[in-house]
């Protein structure tokens, strides 16, 4: 995620330095504009990341509360950044924005720049995590009496997986408020709860084997047994998944332990 954000931030800084909005083109040289806008963008981005980190800890079920999370981040960052820019303008260009009217005017400028700079990176991250741009699959239709069986609908969760990972789902792994998706092509994070993800996988042959793991039946290459009797599943991608004592009976009932045990 950081590798994609940095080019976007750099492009934003360069664009602002070249355009020189709000009088900076007329009153500053290119190098000074580059430092001026670079400092503001990096400062605002750092504040935004900190606020998002805090709200992730405070707000449960982020898949449904992400608008509140973003609103809190924008409000907090724009207010703090307004004070930073007002002080900077006072020192660099001698403009006094440290009045109620001046701060209100500066807040409008900051809000515009913050929205323009952050809109694309935020949208891309939310899309990759399945929060936006996801079209839920239509619910299964009831079979018509005496008619042909209704074909199975695509499993909703598969639509959330980034296209670069394909559809060969191997396992899910819980990470805080995220679910890490493991496929034959790699892994990535999706912003949702494990229990919601498992509920959307009802059409796939697999099961939850641990509080933090769900595994597809086709992904199990071997079963390993520890000296204390606990089981672990070795998947086709090499990942070793623990099986909790709570879920061990269902794993045995599914016949997975009949695979090579070491």
SVG drawing of the C-alpha trace seen along z (x, -y; Angstrom):
<svg xmlns="http://www.w3.org/2000/svg" viewBox="-44 -40 59 82">
<polyline fill="none" stroke="black" stroke-width="0.4" points="0.0,0.0 2.8,-2.4 4.5,-1.7 1.4,-2.9 0.7,-5.9 4.2,-7.4 4.0,-8.0 0.6,-9.5 1.8,-11.8 4.9,-12.8 2.7,-13.5 0.4,-15.7 3.4,-17.7 4.9,-18.2 1.5,-19.3 0.9,-21.8 4.5,-23.1 4.1,-23.6 0.6,-25.2 1.4,-27.3 -2.2,-27.8 -3.3,-30.5 -0.6,-32.9 2.4,-30.7 3.3,-30.7 3.6,-34.5 5.4,-34.9 7.7,-31.8 10.3,-30.2 9.9,-26.6 12.2,-25.1 10.5,-27.0 7.1,-26.0 8.2,-22.4 9.4,-22.5 6.2,-24.4 3.7,-22.0 5.8,-19.0 5.9,-19.9 2.1,-20.5 1.3,-17.2 3.6,-15.1 2.3,-16.8 -1.3,-16.2 -0.7,-12.6 1.0,-11.8 -1.9,-13.3 -4.4,-11.3 -2.6,-8.0 -2.4,-8.6 -6.1,-9.4 -7.1,-6.4 -4.9,-4.2 -6.7,-5.5 -10.2,-5.2 -9.5,-1.6 -8.9,-0.8 -12.0,-2.6 -14.7,-1.8 -15.9,1.8 -17.1,3.4 -15.2,1.0 -16.9,2.3 -20.1,0.6 -18.6,-2.4 -15.9,-3.5 -17.9,-6.7 -17.8,-7.7 -14.1,-6.8 -13.3,-8.9 -15.4,-11.8 -13.6,-11.8 -10.2,-11.7 -11.1,-14.6 -12.5,-16.8 -9.5,-16.2 -6.8,-16.6 -8.3,-19.6 -8.6,-21.5 -5.1,-20.6 -3.7,-21.4 -5.5,-24.7 -3.6,-25.8 -0.3,-24.5 -0.8,-26.4 -1.9,-29.6 1.3,-29.6 3.4,-28.9 1.8,-31.7 2.4,-34.1 6.1,-33.2 6.8,-32.9 4.6,-35.5 3.5,-37.7 -0.2,-37.0 -2.3,-37.0 -4.8,-34.2 -4.8,-33.7 -8.2,-35.4 -11.7,-33.8 -12.3,-35.1 -8.8,-34.2 -9.0,-30.7 -12.4,-30.1 -10.9,-31.2 -7.9,-29.1 -10.0,-26.1 -11.8,-26.3 -8.4,-26.3 -7.1,-23.4 -10.4,-21.4 -10.1,-21.8 -6.5,-20.7 -7.0,-17.8 -9.9,-16.5 -8.1,-16.7 -4.9,-15.1 -6.4,-12.3 -9.5,-11.3 -7.8,-8.9 -5.5,-7.1 -8.3,-6.6 -10.7,-5.3 -8.1,-2.9 -7.4,-1.5 -11.1,-1.1 -11.7,0.6 -8.8,3.1 -10.2,3.9 -13.7,4.6 -15.4,1.7 -16.3,-0.2 -16.8,0.9 -18.1,4.3 -21.4,5.4 -22.9,8.1 -24.2,11.1 -27.9,11.6 -29.5,13.9 -30.2,17.5 -33.5,17.9 -35.9,20.5 -36.3,23.5 -39.5,23.7 -41.6,26.7 -41.2,29.3 -38.6,27.2 -34.9,27.5 -32.6,27.0 -31.4,23.4 -27.7,23.2 -25.5,22.2 -24.8,18.5 -21.2,17.2 -20.0,17.1 -20.2,13.4 -16.9,13.3 -15.0,14.2 -16.1,10.8 -14.2,9.1 -10.8,10.7 -8.5,8.3 -8.4,9.4 -4.6,9.9 -5.1,12.8 -7.5,14.8 -10.2,17.0 -8.3,20.0 -9.0,19.4 -6.9,21.4 -7.5,19.8 -8.5,16.8 -6.5,15.5 -7.8,12.9 -5.6,9.9 -7.1,7.4 -10.1,5.8 -8.9,7.3 -9.1,10.7 -6.0,11.8 -6.9,13.7 -4.5,16.4 -4.8,17.7 -2.6,19.6 -1.3,16.3 -0.5,14.5 -2.3,12.8 -3.8,9.4 -6.0,7.8 -9.7,7.1 -11.5,4.9 -14.1,7.1 -14.8,9.4 -13.8,13.1 -17.3,14.3 -18.8,12.2 -16.3,13.6 -17.0,17.2 -20.7,16.5 -20.2,15.5 -18.2,18.6 -21.1,21.0 -20.9,22.2 -17.3,23.3 -16.1,26.6 -14.1,25.5 -14.4,24.8 -13.2,22.7 -10.4,24.7 -9.4,22.0 -10.7,18.8 -8.4,17.0 -8.4,19.3 -10.7,20.7 -9.3,23.2 -10.6,24.6 -10.7,28.4 -8.8,28.4 -6.0,26.4 -5.0,29.1 -1.9,30.9 -1.0,32.7 -1.8,32.9 0.8,32.5 0.4,33.7 2.4,32.1 3.6,34.2 0.8,32.8 -1.8,34.1 -2.7,30.8 -3.2,30.8 -1.8,28.4 -2.7,28.2 0.0,27.8 -1.6,26.0 -0.6,26.3 1.2,22.9 3.3,24.0 1.3,22.2 1.0,24.0 -2.4,23.5 -3.1,24.5 -6.3,26.5 -7.9,25.5 -9.2,28.3 -12.7,26.8 -12.6,27.3 -10.6,30.5 -13.6,32.8 -15.1,31.2 -11.8,31.4 -11.7,35.2 -15.3,35.6 -14.5,34.0 -11.9,36.7 -9.0,34.2 -6.9,36.1 -6.9,39.1 -4.3,37.1 -0.6,37.8 0.0,37.2 3.5,36.4"/>
</svg>
